[in-house]
Amino acid sequence: MNNDIVSKSFLTRLKGVYQAKYGIEMDEWSAMVLYEISENFEENKKTTESTIKEIEKASNLIKGQINPIHFINDGPAFYYDFGRSLPYSIAIIVVGILCYVVIGNIFEYRELKSTITNFSNYETLIKEGIIEEQKGYLYLKLNEHKESADSVSVGKEFFITKDKKTVWIPIGRKQE
């Protein structure tokens, strides 16, 4: 805002300009209010213009950083985007497979460890059992248990719930 004192002659000229333009006589209070409004309007106009210039500078800076790509049809656009996202997709799939394998092995290891700790007589079962060879492979042969549970012969018999009478457990290839 301008801190200068407005003279009476300036207000008279202002009233004369508006009386000539609109044909209506204006009192001094209206002329002072009109002067204040026009003075504030000029300050707001300068602020608005500087803001618009700053916005245009920022807009031009952003436009300079963006490189738009235009395609004739959807086919090349699809393959372009597919090619850009393909490495990320492959990386995600590889990480997923690795996680699956590692977690699967961890669970399998825990299951085998618990089985071994729960059934400590596997070693005895293999030592005492009947090992037979068929087609170059060694098998542990177990027969169905015929008597009550307290007379089981470890390594020679097993309990079965199905109709089959024997179990063949592959041990590995015959070593020569």
N, CA, C and O of each residue as an XYZ file, in Angstrom:
704
protein
N       0.842     -1.157      0.000
C       0.000      0.000      0.000
C       0.897      1.232      0.000
O       1.981      1.226      0.582
N       0.441      2.261     -0.642
C       1.207      3.501     -0.718
C       0.943      4.326      0.534
O      -0.211      4.568      0.891
N       2.023      4.765      1.211
C       1.858      5.518      2.459
C       1.747      7.025      2.236
O       1.617      7.779      3.200
N       1.795      7.473      0.986
C       1.665      8.920      0.704
C       0.257      9.400      1.023
O      -0.724      8.669      0.879
N       0.191     10.641      1.457
C      -1.113     11.237      1.755
C      -1.733     11.687      0.447
O      -1.074     12.316     -0.382
N      -2.999     11.362      0.268
C      -3.703     11.696     -0.965
C      -4.194     13.143     -0.840
O      -4.843     13.518      0.136
N      -3.872     13.923     -1.837
C      -4.265     15.341     -1.781
C      -5.705     15.512     -2.226
O      -6.294     14.650     -2.879
N      -6.250     16.675     -1.840
C      -7.642     16.981     -2.184
C      -7.788     17.163     -3.680
O      -8.831     16.838     -4.247
N      -6.763     17.674     -4.321
C      -6.835     17.895     -5.771
C      -6.867     16.550     -6.510
O      -7.549     16.414     -7.526
N      -6.115     15.539     -5.988
C      -6.142     14.219     -6.608
C      -7.536     13.613     -6.519
O      -8.027     13.032     -7.487
N      -8.184     13.750     -5.340
C      -9.534     13.208     -5.177
C     -10.512     13.924     -6.102
O     -11.426     13.308     -6.649
N     -10.312     15.242     -6.273
C     -11.207     15.998     -7.157
C     -11.040     15.523     -8.591
O     -12.027     15.357     -9.307
N      -9.804     15.303     -9.019
C      -9.572     14.798    -10.385
C     -10.195     13.404    -10.552
O     -10.791     13.101    -11.585
N     -10.046     12.559     -9.516
C     -10.624     11.213     -9.572
C     -12.139     11.277     -9.705
O     -12.728     10.550    -10.506
N     -12.771     12.150     -8.919
C     -14.238     12.302     -9.009
C     -14.629     12.797    -10.380
O     -15.646     12.373    -10.930
N     -13.818     13.708    -10.949
C     -14.126     14.252    -12.272
C     -14.025     13.187    -13.350
O     -14.851     13.152    -14.261
N     -13.013     12.306    -13.262
C     -12.843     11.253    -14.267
C     -14.052     10.322    -14.260
O     -14.574      9.971    -15.318
N     -14.497      9.922    -13.062
C     -15.645      9.002    -12.989
C     -16.957      9.689    -13.333
O     -17.870      9.048    -13.854
N     -17.069     11.014    -13.044
C     -18.298     11.729    -13.419
C     -18.363     11.859    -14.924
O     -19.441     11.759    -15.510
N     -17.202     12.084    -15.569
C     -17.188     12.209    -17.027
C     -17.482     10.847    -17.673
O     -18.147     10.769    -18.705
N     -16.976      9.784    -17.051
C     -17.151      8.466    -17.642
C     -18.559      7.931    -17.437
O     -19.155      7.413    -18.382
N     -19.124      8.042    -16.203
C     -20.420      7.433    -15.894
C     -21.563      8.421    -15.766
O     -22.724      8.013    -15.753
N     -21.266      9.720    -15.671
C     -22.309     10.731    -15.561
C     -22.945     10.822    -14.184
O     -24.056     11.337    -14.057
N     -22.272     10.338    -13.155
C     -22.799     10.377    -11.789
C     -21.775     11.080    -10.920
O     -20.574     10.828    -11.006
N     -22.295     11.986    -10.066
C     -21.385     12.712     -9.180
C     -21.056     11.837     -7.975
O     -21.918     11.139     -7.440
N     -19.773     11.890     -7.555
C     -19.275     11.042     -6.487
C     -18.864     11.922     -5.314
O     -18.292     12.993     -5.514
N     -19.157     11.470     -4.066
C     -18.720     12.249     -2.907
C     -17.268     11.885     -2.560
O     -16.697     10.970     -3.154
N     -16.673     12.607     -1.592
C     -15.258     12.416     -1.277
C     -14.993     11.049     -0.637
O     -13.955     10.448     -0.914
N     -15.884     10.547      0.196
C     -15.686      9.238      0.825
C     -15.659      8.121     -0.226
O     -14.828      7.215     -0.151
N     -16.538      8.185     -1.169
C     -16.556      7.181     -2.233
C     -15.274      7.248     -3.048
O     -14.730      6.212     -3.430
N     -14.781      8.464     -3.321
C     -13.537      8.625     -4.073
C     -12.356      8.030     -3.296
O     -11.488      7.392     -3.891
N     -12.315      8.236     -1.956
C     -11.230      7.669     -1.152
C     -11.297      6.141     -1.138
O     -10.269      5.476     -1.258
N     -12.489      5.589     -0.993
C     -12.647      4.136     -0.992
C     -12.262      3.564     -2.358
O     -11.592      2.534     -2.434
N     -12.676      4.219     -3.413
C     -12.336      3.776     -4.761
C     -10.820      3.805     -4.978
O     -10.267      2.902     -5.606
N     -10.150      4.835     -4.464
C      -8.704      4.928     -4.583
C      -8.032      3.776     -3.826
O      -7.098      3.162     -4.342
N      -8.500      3.479     -2.605
C      -7.937      2.373     -1.817
C      -8.125      1.028     -2.538
O      -7.220      0.195     -2.573
N      -9.294      0.844     -3.095
C      -9.571     -0.403     -3.815
C      -8.646     -0.536     -5.019
O      -8.066     -1.599     -5.238
N      -8.506      0.519     -5.793
C      -7.650      0.449     -6.982
C      -6.183      0.251     -6.596
O      -5.448     -0.443     -7.298
N      -5.750      0.859     -5.481
C      -4.373      0.679     -5.014
C      -4.127     -0.782     -4.594
O      -3.105     -1.368     -4.952
N      -5.072     -1.367     -3.833
C      -4.949     -2.771     -3.440
C      -5.024     -3.702     -4.640
O      -4.342     -4.726     -4.681
N      -5.850     -3.348     -5.616
C      -5.968     -4.159     -6.814
C      -4.638     -4.205     -7.568
O      -4.256     -5.256     -8.083
N      -3.943     -3.094     -7.636
C      -2.648     -3.050     -8.318
C      -1.637     -3.955     -7.615
O      -0.873     -4.650     -8.284
N      -1.615     -3.960     -6.275
C      -0.705     -4.822     -5.534
C      -1.039     -6.298     -5.759
O      -0.148     -7.126     -5.948
N      -2.335     -6.614     -5.735
C      -2.751     -8.001     -5.986
C      -2.407     -8.436     -7.413
O      -2.047     -9.589     -7.648
N      -2.520     -7.519     -8.346
C      -2.208     -7.820     -9.738
C      -0.724     -8.144     -9.890
O      -0.369     -9.078    -10.610
N       0.148     -7.385     -9.221
C       1.592     -7.646     -9.287
C       1.919     -9.009     -8.664
O       2.718     -9.769     -9.210
N       1.298     -9.311     -7.522
C       1.539    -10.599     -6.866
C       1.068    -11.749     -7.745
O       1.754    -12.765     -7.859
N      -0.086    -11.599     -8.360
C      -0.638    -12.632     -9.237
C       0.267    -12.851    -10.444
O       0.515    -13.993    -10.833
N       0.760    -11.774    -11.037
C       1.635    -11.894    -12.201
C       2.935    -12.618    -11.843
O       3.410    -13.455    -12.611
N       3.514    -12.298    -10.676
C       4.755    -12.978    -10.280
C       4.491    -14.464     -9.992
O       5.331    -15.310    -10.298
N       3.336    -14.784     -9.409
C       2.983    -16.186     -9.148
C       2.805    -16.939    -10.458
O       3.249    -18.081    -10.584
N       2.162    -16.311    -11.427
C       1.962    -16.948    -12.733
C       3.308    -17.221    -13.403
O       3.489    -18.269    -14.021
N       4.256    -16.282    -13.283
C       5.582    -16.488    -13.875
C       6.305    -17.659    -13.206
O       6.958    -18.449    -13.888
N       6.198    -17.777    -11.889
C       6.838    -18.896    -11.177
C       6.210    -20.234    -11.590
O       6.915    -21.226    -11.768
N       4.901    -20.251    -11.737
C       4.212    -21.475    -12.165
C       4.648    -21.863    -13.574
O       4.856    -23.046    -13.847
N       4.789    -20.903    -14.463
C       5.227    -21.189    -15.827
C       6.661    -21.739    -15.838
O       6.967    -22.652    -16.605
N       7.547    -21.180    -14.980
C       8.921    -21.696    -14.898
C       8.919    -23.147    -14.434
O       9.622    -23.982    -15.001
N       8.126    -23.452    -13.395
C       8.052    -24.823    -12.884
C       7.466    -25.759    -13.939
O       7.930    -26.889    -14.090
N       6.463    -25.302    -14.660
C       5.832    -26.111    -15.702
C       6.831    -26.412    -16.825
O       6.893    -27.540    -17.313
N       7.601    -25.422    -17.230
C       8.598    -25.647    -18.281
C       9.700    -26.590    -17.809
O      10.209    -27.389    -18.595
N      10.072    -26.503    -16.538
C      11.073    -27.405    -15.985
C      10.566    -28.842    -16.004
O      11.304    -29.758    -16.366
N       9.304    -29.043    -15.614
C       8.714    -30.389    -15.611
C       8.593    -30.917    -17.037
O       8.888    -32.084    -17.295
N       8.162    -30.066    -17.959
C       8.022    -30.501    -19.351
C       9.362    -30.906    -19.941
O       9.419    -31.797    -20.790
N      10.453    -30.261    -19.502
C      11.775    -30.599    -20.005
C      12.263    -31.936    -19.499
O      13.138    -32.536    -20.123
N      11.734    -32.424    -18.396
C      12.186    -33.676    -17.816
C      11.391    -34.879    -18.311
O      11.816    -36.014    -18.093
N      10.284    -34.677    -18.951
C       9.426    -35.770    -19.419
C       9.650    -35.973    -20.914
O       9.597    -35.026    -21.700
N       9.899    -37.222    -21.289
C      10.061    -37.563    -22.698
C       8.901    -38.448    -23.123
O       8.958    -39.661    -22.924
N       7.865    -37.886    -23.694
C       6.723    -38.719    -24.085
C       7.074    -39.626    -25.263
O       7.837    -39.248    -26.152
N       6.502    -40.825    -25.248
C       6.693    -41.786    -26.327
C       5.325    -42.057    -26.938
O       4.364    -42.360    -26.230
N       5.249    -41.947    -28.251
C       3.982    -42.163    -28.947
C       4.122    -43.370    -29.872
O       5.144    -43.540    -30.537
N       3.092    -44.199    -29.905
C       3.080    -45.389    -30.737
C       1.941    -45.280    -31.741
O       0.949    -44.588    -31.516
N       2.113    -45.979    -32.846
C       1.093    -45.955    -33.896
C      -0.172    -46.677    -33.443
O      -1.284    -46.197    -33.662
N       0.010    -47.845    -32.803
C      -1.140    -48.599    -32.316
C      -0.779    -49.271    -30.995
O       0.297    -49.033    -30.447
N      -1.668    -50.097    -30.494
C      -1.496    -50.694    -29.171
C      -0.457    -51.815    -29.129
O       0.123    -52.066    -28.072
N      -0.209    -52.487    -30.241
C       0.727    -53.608    -30.260
C       2.140    -53.221    -29.839
O       2.663    -53.778    -28.875
N       2.773    -52.273    -30.546
C       4.128    -51.867    -30.123
C       4.160    -51.283    -28.715
O       5.142    -51.461    -27.994
N       3.110    -50.597    -28.324
C       3.062    -50.045    -26.964
C       3.058    -51.167    -25.929
O       3.725    -51.072    -24.898
N       2.309    -52.222    -26.208
C       2.265    -53.356    -25.289
C       3.646    -54.000    -25.166
O       4.122    -54.256    -24.060
N       4.292    -54.262    -26.320
C       5.606    -54.907    -26.280
C       6.665    -54.012    -25.637
O       7.575    -54.511    -24.974
N       6.557    -52.716    -25.822
C       7.501    -51.799    -25.168
C       7.359    -51.879    -23.647
O       8.352    -52.011    -22.931
N       6.134    -51.800    -23.164
C       5.912    -51.861    -21.712
C       6.230    -53.253    -21.172
O       6.760    -53.385    -20.069
N       5.913    -54.279    -21.938
C       6.236    -55.651    -21.537
C       7.743    -55.817    -21.390
O       8.204    -56.441    -20.434
N       8.509    -55.272    -22.316
C       9.960    -55.339    -22.257
C      10.525    -54.573    -21.075
O      11.537    -54.978    -20.503
N       9.892    -53.483    -20.703
C      10.364    -52.709    -19.555
C      10.084    -53.434    -18.248
O      10.881    -53.350    -17.314
N       8.964    -54.144    -18.167
C       8.605    -54.801    -16.908
C       9.081    -56.254    -16.844
O       8.988    -56.877    -15.787
N       9.580    -56.798    -17.936
C      10.009    -58.192    -17.961
C      11.136    -58.505    -16.975
O      11.045    -59.513    -16.274
N      12.189    -57.695    -16.885
C      13.248    -58.016    -15.901
C      12.728    -58.054    -14.467
O      13.133    -58.912    -13.682
N      11.849    -57.146    -14.129
C      11.290    -57.147    -12.774
C      10.440    -58.402    -12.552
O      10.488    -59.006    -11.480
N       9.677    -58.784    -13.549
C       8.841    -59.984    -13.426
C       9.698    -61.229    -13.256
O       9.398    -62.085    -12.424
N      10.754    -61.330    -14.035
C      11.642    -62.491    -13.933
C      12.302    -62.520    -12.563
O      12.411    -63.580    -11.947
N      12.741    -61.365    -12.085
C      13.375    -61.312    -10.757
C      12.404    -61.748     -9.668
O      12.786    -62.479     -8.755
N      11.168    -61.313     -9.756
C      10.165    -61.689     -8.759
C       9.895    -63.191     -8.819
O       9.762    -63.833     -7.777
N       9.813    -63.756    -10.015
C       9.569    -65.193    -10.154
C      10.740    -65.989     -9.592
O      10.537    -66.980     -8.891
N      11.975    -65.561     -9.896
C      13.158    -66.276     -9.388
C      13.207    -66.220     -7.866
O      13.476    -67.229     -7.213
N      12.950    -65.053     -7.305
C      12.934    -64.928     -5.842
C      11.831    -65.804     -5.250
O      12.034    -66.444     -4.218
N      10.680    -65.833     -5.890
C       9.582    -66.682     -5.413
C       9.947    -68.155     -5.433
O       9.664    -68.882     -4.481
N      10.576    -68.598     -6.515
C      10.976    -70.008     -6.612
C      12.028    -70.332     -5.555
O      11.963    -71.376     -4.905
N      12.999    -69.430     -5.387
C      14.021    -69.656     -4.360
C      13.399    -69.750     -2.973
O      13.759    -70.624     -2.185
N      12.472    -68.855     -2.677
C      11.793    -68.905     -1.374
C      11.036    -70.216     -1.216
O      11.066    -70.829     -0.148
N      10.359    -70.646     -2.272
C       9.608    -71.893     -2.220
C      10.534    -73.074     -1.941
O      10.238    -73.922     -1.099
N      11.660    -73.120     -2.657
C      12.600    -74.236     -2.488
C      13.220    -74.205     -1.096
O      13.292    -75.232     -0.421
N      13.667    -73.028     -0.668
C      14.326    -72.935      0.638
C      13.348    -73.265      1.760
O      13.668    -74.042      2.659
N      12.176    -72.686      1.708
C      11.182    -72.959      2.759
C      10.749    -74.418      2.721
O      10.572    -75.043      3.767
N      10.576    -74.962      1.517
C      10.224    -76.380      1.402
C      11.292    -77.277      1.997
O      10.977    -78.235      2.703
N      12.560    -76.973      1.718
C      13.656    -77.777      2.290
C      13.725    -77.641      3.800
O      14.010    -78.608      4.505
N      13.462    -76.433      4.297
C      13.463    -76.234      5.752
C      12.383    -77.092      6.400
O      12.640    -77.769      7.396
N      11.180    -77.068      5.841
C      10.093    -77.868      6.405
C      10.381    -79.368      6.282
O      10.106    -80.138      7.202
N      10.938    -79.771      5.135
C      11.258    -81.185      4.946
C      12.336    -81.621      5.939
O      12.257    -82.709      6.510
N      13.345    -80.765      6.142
C      14.393    -81.080      7.110
C      13.815    -81.201      8.513
O      14.161    -82.130      9.243
N      12.949    -80.289      8.897
C      12.336    -80.355     10.229
C      11.499    -81.626     10.398
O      11.505    -82.255     11.456
N      10.781    -81.988      9.331
C       9.963    -83.198      9.401
C      10.835    -84.440      9.541
O      10.545    -85.316     10.355
N      11.910    -84.516      8.742
C      12.812    -85.661      8.850
C      13.492    -85.706     10.210
O      13.652    -86.777     10.795
N      13.889    -84.553     10.705
C      14.548    -84.512     12.018
C      13.600    -84.991     13.112
O      13.997    -85.754     13.993
N      12.344    -84.542     13.056
C      11.385    -84.991     14.071
C      11.094    -86.485     13.919
O      10.909    -87.180     14.918
N      11.053    -86.982     12.692
C      10.830    -88.412     12.482
C      11.975    -89.220     13.064
O      11.751    -90.238     13.719
N      13.202    -88.772     12.829
C      14.362    -89.497     13.349
C      14.391    -89.462     14.869
O      14.708    -90.467     15.505
N      14.066    -88.321     15.455
C      14.070    -88.253     16.923
C      12.932    -89.061     17.517
O      13.082    -89.613     18.606
N      11.797    -89.146     16.833
C      10.656    -89.897     17.358
C      10.825    -91.410     17.168
O      10.334    -92.191     17.982
N      11.511    -91.825     16.104
C      11.693    -93.248     15.822
C      13.183    -93.552     15.787
O      13.811    -93.532     14.729
N      13.725    -93.825     16.933
C      15.169    -94.050     17.021
C      15.564    -95.462     16.610
O      16.756    -95.758     16.539
N      14.614    -96.337     16.340
C      14.948    -97.719     16.013
C      15.082    -97.969     14.505
O      15.064    -99.126     14.087
N      15.217    -96.921     13.671
C      15.406    -97.118     12.233
C      16.713    -97.849     11.939
O      16.767    -98.722     11.073
N      17.741    -97.490     12.655
C      19.034    -98.147     12.439
C      18.925    -99.644     12.716
O      19.439   -100.466     11.957
N      18.255    -99.982     13.803
C      18.050   -101.398     14.133
C      17.194   -102.070     13.074
O      17.441   -103.220     12.711
N      16.201   -101.369     12.583
C      15.308   -101.908     11.555
C      16.099   -102.274     10.315
O      15.871   -103.334      9.732
N      17.015   -101.429      9.902
C      17.788   -101.707      8.695
C      18.813   -102.810      8.957
O      19.031   -103.662      8.096
N      19.442   -102.807     10.128
C      20.456   -103.842     10.436
C      19.832   -105.227     10.541
O      20.414   -106.200     10.062
N      18.666   -105.335     11.156
C      18.044   -106.627     11.415
C      17.134   -107.096     10.289
O      16.775   -108.271     10.228
N      16.759   -106.182      9.396
C      15.801   -106.519      8.347
C      16.404   -107.354      7.242
O      17.619   -107.540      7.177
N      15.539   -107.858      6.366
C      15.945   -108.686      5.240
C      16.178   -107.751      4.053
O      15.259   -107.053      3.626
N      17.386   -107.735      3.526
C      17.707   -106.894      2.381
C      17.809   -107.792      1.164
O      18.566   -108.763      1.155
N      17.027   -107.452      0.118
C      17.023   -108.235     -1.105
C      17.365   -107.341     -2.281
O      17.190   -106.123     -2.237
N      17.854   -107.973     -3.329
C      18.225   -107.236     -4.529
C      17.235   -107.558     -5.646
O      16.866   -108.714     -5.854
N      16.813   -106.513     -6.361
C      15.969   -106.683     -7.539
C      16.372   -105.632     -8.559
O      16.325   -104.434     -8.280
N      16.767   -106.084     -9.737
C      17.135   -105.214    -10.853
C      18.217   -104.203    -10.469
O      18.147   -103.041    -10.870
N      19.188   -104.625     -9.716
C      20.314   -103.770     -9.369
C      20.078   -102.836     -8.195
O      20.956   -102.043     -7.854
N      18.919   -102.914     -7.574
C      18.621   -102.063     -6.431
C      18.454   -102.914     -5.178
O      18.020   -104.064     -5.244
N      18.803   -102.335     -4.049
C      18.620   -103.009     -2.768
C      17.333   -102.521     -2.127
O      17.028   -101.328     -2.133
N      16.582   -103.472     -1.570
C      15.317   -103.155     -0.906
C      15.308   -103.769      0.483
O      15.832   -104.862      0.697
N      14.708   -103.055      1.419
C      14.452   -103.609      2.748
C      13.075   -104.238      2.679
O      12.095   -103.557      2.376
N      12.988   -105.547      2.959
C      11.726   -106.268      2.831
C      11.158   -106.484      4.225
O      11.821   -107.048      5.095
N       9.932   -106.034      4.431
C       9.244   -106.227      5.704
C       8.006   -107.074      5.465
O       7.340   -106.941      4.439
N       7.702   -107.949      6.422
C       6.522   -108.805      6.327
C       5.460   -108.333      7.305
O       5.752   -107.636      8.276
N       4.231   -108.724      7.030
C       3.122   -108.328      7.899
C       3.272   -108.991      9.268
O       3.683   -110.147      9.362
N       2.943   -108.269     10.303
C       3.010   -108.793     11.672
C       1.767   -109.637     11.936
O       0.647   -109.190     11.687
N       1.955   -110.819     12.426
C       0.846   -111.745     12.611
C       0.338   -111.804     14.050
O      -0.804   -112.199     14.286
N       1.171   -111.418     15.010
C       0.790   -111.621     16.412
C       0.443   -110.294     17.072
O       0.231   -109.286     16.399
N       0.389   -110.313     18.411
C       0.035   -109.099     19.150
C       1.195   -108.092     19.118
O       2.311   -108.440     18.733
N       0.931   -106.876     19.512
C       1.874   -105.775     19.376
C       3.118   -105.928     20.227
O       4.144   -105.345     19.878
N       3.095   -106.669     21.314
C       4.265   -106.751     22.188
C       5.262   -107.810     21.740
O       6.285   -107.981     22.403
N       5.020   -108.520     20.664
C       5.959   -109.537     20.206
C       6.537   -109.205     18.833
O       6.899   -110.105     18.075
N       6.624   -107.909     18.512
C       7.126   -107.495     17.189
C       8.622   -107.747     17.112
O       9.353   -107.442     18.054
N       9.079   -108.296     16.004
C      10.501   -108.514     15.744
C      10.992   -107.345     14.894
O      10.684   -107.259     13.706
N      11.761   -106.444     15.518
C      12.187   -105.216     14.843
C      13.057   -105.572     13.652
O      13.974   -106.385     13.769
N      12.773   -104.968     12.505
C      13.551   -105.191     11.297
C      13.059   -106.342     10.460
O      13.580   -106.579      9.371
N      12.061   -107.068     10.943
C      11.560   -108.216     10.186
C      10.057   -108.146      9.933
O       9.544   -108.805      9.029
N       9.362   -107.354     10.724
C       7.908   -107.287     10.595
C       7.445   -105.840     10.662
O       8.188   -104.944     11.062
N       6.204   -105.640     10.261
C       5.592   -104.321     10.349
C       4.090   -104.492     10.521
O       3.551   -105.579     10.317
N       3.434   -103.432     10.890
C       1.972   -103.443     10.974
C       1.423   -102.830      9.697
O       1.965   -101.845      9.197
N       0.372   -103.396      9.176
C      -0.211   -102.887      7.940
C      -1.721   -102.858      8.076
O      -2.297   -103.720      8.740
N      -2.364   -101.892      7.465
C      -3.819   -101.776      7.527
C      -4.461   -102.110      6.186
O      -5.680   -102.268      6.111
N      -3.675   -102.219      5.143
C      -4.230   -102.519      3.819
C      -4.121   -104.012      3.534
O      -3.621   -104.772      4.364
N      -4.585   -104.429      2.367
C      -4.605   -105.847      2.011
C      -3.229   -106.415      1.660
O      -3.069   -107.635      1.689
N      -2.268   -105.626      1.343
C      -0.959   -106.127      0.934
C      -0.243   -106.734      2.127
O      -0.434   -106.302      3.264
N       0.564   -107.715      1.867
C       1.216   -108.466      2.931
C       2.683   -108.061      3.142
O       3.257   -108.373      4.185
N       3.295   -107.377      2.174
C       4.719   -107.069      2.276
C       4.990   -105.628      1.837
O       4.255   -105.056      1.032
N       6.069   -105.056      2.392
C       6.492   -103.712      1.996
C       7.934   -103.806      1.523
O       8.776   -104.421      2.178
N       8.204   -103.198      0.393
C       9.561   -103.140     -0.128
C      10.015   -101.683     -0.015
O       9.424   -100.790     -0.623
N      11.063   -101.458      0.763
C      11.565   -100.094      0.971
C      12.888    -99.968      0.222
O      13.856   -100.638      0.583
N      12.957    -99.118     -0.821
C      14.212    -98.996     -1.561
C      15.293    -98.361     -0.686
O      15.051    -97.362     -0.008
N      16.477    -98.948     -0.712
C      17.601    -98.430      0.065
C      18.606    -97.744     -0.866
O      19.166    -96.709     -0.504
N      18.835    -98.280     -2.014
C      19.772    -97.685     -2.981
C      20.268    -98.708     -3.964
O      19.818    -99.854     -3.956
N      21.204    -98.304     -4.822
C      21.783    -99.221     -5.807
C      22.740   -100.195     -5.127
O      23.345    -99.889     -4.099
N      22.855   -101.331     -5.709
C      23.770   -102.340     -5.194
C      25.189   -101.892     -5.552
O      25.479   -101.581     -6.707
N      26.047   -101.864     -4.569
C      27.420   -101.455     -4.799
C      28.273   -102.683     -5.038
O      28.187   -103.669     -4.306
N      29.084   -102.612     -6.051
C      29.886   -103.789     -6.404
C      31.342   -103.551     -6.108
O      32.171   -104.430     -6.340
